[in-house]
Amino acid sequence: MDALLDLLRGTVTSPWVYLVIFGLTAVDAFFPAVPGEAAVITAGVLAASGEHPRLTLVIVSAAIGALVGDHISYAIGRGGGARRLARLPDGSRRRASSEWARRAVDRRGGMILTTSRYVPGGRTAVTLTMGAVRYPRRSFLLYDGIATVSWALYCGLLGYFGGLAFERDPVKGVLAGVGISVVVTFGLEGIRWLRRRAHRQAASRH
């Protein structure tokens, strides 16, 4: 965390800070080991302590980077994933799973894409799957635009208000922002798990 803070501090008064945010959020979309979310929260904390970076530009850079990265992930899935799915033998378990994923994406693709953006590993899996099952590009762009803008606003404002609350100790502001983000992530995953469990129980009764 300190290394990330130092990286953004080193470029905070330069336009390069927005390129760093763009790059981290783009790569994070298809390689979740990169701390894109933490970078946006950190930049939001630093924005609360002075004139640079500008919070608006932090949010815009993060949203565009995430959008580009999600489309790279979608393209990877559409290229390699679609060919692999087409070669799966009829009646196999993996074929049945891919067909289930296709139906789920067709019915609730927008909601799945929007909510998965808040789950670091989940968003990559979803965008790859949507590419593999050839979800319409235009619909993907629309829903992904909504997802990335709302996510960038969430991360940027989370960091900004964390920075205001811990103005004298920005590291605490970053930790508070990342901590809340982790709680929200696990909360969403918990809700999804409970819903899946309820659906399985309802199906077993019929």
N, C-alpha and C positions, 0 to 999 in steps of 0.2 A: 504493500500500500504506500509506504514512504517513497519507493522508487517511482511509482506512478505519479504521486504528488510532485516530486522533484522534476519529473519530465514535463508536466504541464506548467509548473512554475517557471521552468527555464524558457518556455516559449509564450508565457502568458501575455506579454506586452507586444507580441508579434502576431501577424496574421497566420503564421505557421501553426498556431495553436488550433485553429479551426481545421487545418489539414490533418493534424494529428488525430483530432476527434473523428473526423470523417473516415480516416484510414482504419482506426481501431474499431469503430462500429461496423464498418463494411466487412472487415475480416472476421469479426466476432459472429456475424450472421451465418457463416458457413464453417467457421473453426472456433467453437465455443470456448477454447482455452484462452483466447485473447480477452482481456478485461474491458470490453466495450462499455458495459453498463457502469462499471466503477469509474471509467474515464469521464463519462458524462456527469455523473454525480460529483466527482472531484472538481470538474470545471465549473459546475454550478456553485459549489462551495467557494471557490476562488472568485467567482463573479460577485458574490455577496460582500466581498472584502474590499472592493475598489471598482475602478472604471473598466478594467480589463480582467478576463475576457468579457465580452458583452453577452449577457444571458440569451438574448434573442438569437444571436449568431451561433451560440453553442447549441441551442435547440435545433436550429435549421441545419447545421452541419451534421448533428447526430441523426436527424430524420433522413436526410439525403443519403448519408453513409449506410444506415440500416436498410434503406430501400434498395440501394445498389447491391449490398451484400445479399439480401434476400433473393434478389433476381439472379445473382450468380448461383446461389444454392438451388433455386428453381431450375436454372439451365443445366446444372450438373445432374439433377434428378431426371430432367426431361431427356437428356442425352443418354447417359449410361443406364439409369434406372429403368427407363421405359423399355429398352432393348432386353434387359434381364427379365422384366416381368413378362414380356411377350414370349420368352423362351420357356417359361415355367410350364410343366406338364399339367394337362387338365386333370382335375380331381385331387391334385396334391394340396397339402396343408398350406404351403406358401402361396399357391395360386388362390386358394380360398381367402387367405388373409389379404392378399392384394385386391381381390374383388370387394371384400368388405371395406377396405380403406377407400376404394374408389367410390363406393356408394355413400360412405360417410362424408367424404369431401364434396360429392355432388349435392347432398342434402344440406350440409351445414358448413360448407367450406369457408364462408366469410367469418362466421363466429369462431371456428377452430383456428383460423389464421390470426385473427385479432387477439384472442386470448393467449395463444401460444407464444406471442411476441414477448410476453412477460416471463417466460420460462426459458432460461438460457439454452439448455440442451433441447428442449421441446420445440423451440421455434425452428431450429435447424432440421430436425426430423420431419416437421410438418411441411416446410418449404421443399425439402427433397422429395417427400411423398407426393406433394401436389404437382411437382414437375414430372415425376415418374408416371402418375396416372393421367397426365396431360390435362390438368385443370386449365380452363380457358385463360389465356394470357391477359385479356382485358379485365376479366373479373379479378384475377390475381393482382393486377396493378391497382385496381380500385380498393380492394380490401386491404392490401398491404400498405397502401398509402395512408389509410385510416389508422392501421396498426402502428406504423412507424412514427407518425406524427404524434399520436397519443402517448406512445412509449417515450419519445424524446421529451415531450412536455413533462411527463411524470418524473423521469430521471433528472432533468434539468431543474425543475422546481423543487424536487426533493432535496437536491444538493444545495440549492439557493437558500431555502428556509433552514436547512441544517447549518449553513454558513452563518446565517443571521443569529441563530440560537447559540452558536459557539464561535463568535466573532474573534475571540482572542486565542482560540486553539482550533485551527482549521482541520487538524487531523481528527479531532473528536467529531467535528461536523461531518467529515467524510465517513467515519466509522458509523455514526448515527444514521446517515443516509443509506449506506450499504446495508446496515442491519435491518432497517425498515424494509428495504427492497427484498432482502432474504425472507423476512417474515411474510410479506405479500406473496412471494413466489411459492413458499411452502403452503400458504393459505389456499392459493388457487389449486395447487396440486391436491391438497386435502379435499377440497370441494369436488374436484373431478373424480377422485377415488371414491368418495361417498356416493356420488351419482352413479358411477359404474357399478358399484356394489348393489345399490338399490335397484338398478335395471336388471342385474343378474338374478336377484332375489325375486323380482316380479316375474321374470321369464320362467324361473323354475317352478312357480306356482301354477303356470298354465300348462 
